[in-house]
C-alpha cells in the first residue's frame, strides 16, 4: 500500500469519522498487523476472486 494511502487512513481516524472500514488479504500479515495497531477491529471476512485463484480477506473497522 502506498504511504499516501496510509496517511489518508491515519488522518481519517484522527478526525474521528463515524466509521471507517478497510479490507486486507488475510495472508498479508503486515497489513493486518498495521490496521490492528491503528486500533482497527476485524468486523467481517470474505473471499476475493482473481481469475482462477481465491484469497481470503478481512475487513477492519473503526467506530
N, C-alpha and C positions, 0 to 999 in steps of 0.2 A: 504494500500500500504506500503510495507516495506520501511524503512527510506533510505536504499541504493538506491532504485529506485528514491526517491525524490531527493537525492543528485545528481544522474546522470542527472536528468531533469534540476536541477539548474545549473550544470556545462555546460550543452549543451547550455542553454540560455545565460549564461555569455560569452561563446566562440563565440557568435553571429553567430550561424549557419544560413544559408539562410532561413531555415524554420524548424519548429518543430510542430508536431501535436500529441495530446494525447486524448484518449477517457475516459469519465467518465459516469457512470449511472446518469441520471438526478436526481434521488431520493437520491443520495449521496451528500447531501448539503455540507459536509465538503470538499470533493474532488473538487467539482465545485468552492467553495469559494477559496480553495488553488490555483487552476490554475488561477483564476481571479486575485488573489492577486499577482501572479507572472507576471501579465501583459498579460495573455492569453485572447484571444477573441474567443467567440463561433463562429465557422465557418461552422458547419454542424450539423445536427441532424439525428438520425437513430433509429432503433429498434434492440435489441439483443434478440434472442430466446434461452431459456434454457428449453428443454423438452416442456411441455405444457404452459410454462409461457413466457411472453414477457415483456421486460424492455426498456424504452426509454433511449437513450444515446445521449451525446453531445460531439462533437469534439472541442477542444480548440487549437488554433493555435497561433504561433508567427511568424512574418515575419521579 
